[in-house]
């Protein structure tokens, strides 16, 4: 299952971050990486719940 994650910066925030020397590309990659990990954990938990439900319903 593919998901799309996008990060949007408004002009003012982008300029403030850029002027402060913040590496915006790295910040975006960190945000996308955290979101990816969160989605994977959710999928894992959902699979575990489904397996438990199936095991319980077969008893």
MIDO-514702 format. One record per residue (C-alpha): x, y, z. Coordinates in steps of 0.5 Angstrom, whole numbers, plus 2048, in hexadecimal, padded with zeros to 3 digits. Layout:
+-----+-----+-----+
:   u :   v :   w :
+-----+-----+-----+
:   X :   Y :   Z :
...
+-----+-----+-----+
This chain:
+-----+-----+-----+
:   u :   v :   w :
+-----+-----+-----+
: 800 : 800 : 800 :
: 803 : 807 : 7FE :
: 802 : 80D : 801 :
: 803 : 814 : 800 :
: 806 : 819 : 805 :
: 807 : 820 : 803 :
: 80A : 826 : 807 :
: 808 : 82D : 805 :
: 80C : 833 : 808 :
: 808 : 83A : 807 :
: 80D : 840 : 804 :
: 80E : 843 : 80B :
: 810 : 83D : 80F :
: 814 : 83B : 809 :
: 818 : 841 : 809 :
: 819 : 841 : 811 :
: 81C : 83A : 811 :
: 820 : 83C : 80B :
: 823 : 842 : 80E :
: 824 : 83F : 815 :
: 829 : 839 : 811 :
: 824 : 834 : 812 :
: 825 : 82E : 80D :
: 81E : 82E : 80A :
: 81F : 827 : 806 :
: 822 : 824 : 80C :
: 81C : 826 : 810 :
: 817 : 824 : 80B :
: 81A : 81D : 80B :
: 81A : 81C : 812 :
: 812 : 81E : 812 :
: 811 : 819 : 80C :
: 815 : 814 : 810 :
: 812 : 814 : 816 :
: 80B : 814 : 813 :
: 80D : 80E : 80F :
: 80F : 80A : 816 :
: 808 : 80C : 819 :
: 805 : 809 : 813 :
: 809 : 803 : 813 :
: 807 : 802 : 81B :
: 800 : 803 : 81A :
: 800 : 7FE : 814 :
: 804 : 7F9 : 819 :
: 7FF : 7FA : 81E :
: 7F9 : 7F9 : 81A :
: 7FB : 7F3 : 817 :
: 7FD : 7F0 : 81E :
: 7F6 : 7F2 : 820 :
: 7F3 : 7EE : 81A :
: 7F7 : 7E8 : 81C :
: 7F4 : 7E8 : 823 :
: 7ED : 7E9 : 821 :
: 7EE : 7E3 : 81C :
: 7F1 : 7DF : 821 :
: 7EB : 7E1 : 826 :
: 7E6 : 7E0 : 821 :
: 7E8 : 7D9 : 820 :
: 7E8 : 7D6 : 827 :
+-----+-----+-----+
